[in-house]
């Protein structure tokens, strides 16, 4: 799964992937994001098809998105 993050300044971010029951499947901390667009790859090949949540956090905000793994 490709995750794109847009930053207005350089910052450390955290990416967290959860399954439909809220279990944390992957937590990637201290990712260095630069100003502009950043792309990250999360390997979901071992997860069954279904609905998942991804949280993208920095010091100022936390964004969540629903994603479907096929």
C-alpha positions in Angstrom: 0.0 0.0 0.0 1.3 3.4 -0.9 0.7 6.2 1.5 1.3 9.8 0.5 1.7 12.6 3.0 1.9 16.3 2.3 3.9 18.3 4.8 4.2 22.1 5.0 7.6 21.7 6.8 10.1 19.0 7.7 8.7 16.9 10.6 8.8 13.5 12.2 5.6 11.5 11.6 4.2 8.2 12.8 2.2 5.8 10.6 -0.1 3.3 12.3 -2.2 0.6 10.6 -5.1 -1.0 12.4 -7.5 -3.8 11.5 -11.3 -3.5 11.8 -11.2 -4.5 15.5 -8.7 -1.8 16.4 -5.7 -4.1 16.7 -2.4 -2.3 15.8 -0.8 -4.3 12.9 2.0 -1.9 12.1 3.4 1.1 13.9 6.2 3.0 12.1 7.6 5.7 14.4 10.1 8.5 13.8 9.6 8.7 10.1 11.4 11.8 8.7 9.0 13.7 6.3 10.3 16.6 4.4 8.4 19.7 3.2 6.2 18.8 0.3 4.9 15.3 -0.8 6.3 12.2 0.8 5.5 8.6 -0.2 5.8 5.5 2.0 5.2 1.9 1.3 3.4 -0.3 3.9 3.5 -4.1 3.2 -0.1 -5.5 3.5 0.5 -8.6 1.5 0.1 -10.9 4.6 -3.2 -9.3 5.7 -6.6 -10.7 4.6 -8.8 -8.6 2.4 -10.9 -6.1 4.3 -11.3 -2.7 5.8 -8.4 -1.2 7.7 -7.6 2.2 9.3 -4.4 4.2 8.9 -3.4 7.0 11.2 -0.8 9.6 10.3 0.4 11.7 13.2 2.8 14.5 13.8 3.2 16.9 16.7 0.4 19.1 15.5 -2.3 16.8 14.1 -3.5 13.2 13.6 -5.3 12.2 10.5 -7.2 8.9 9.9 -8.2 7.3 6.7 -10.1 4.1 5.9 -8.4 1.8 3.4 -9.5 -1.4 1.7 -7.1 -4.2 1.2 -8.1 -6.5 -1.7 
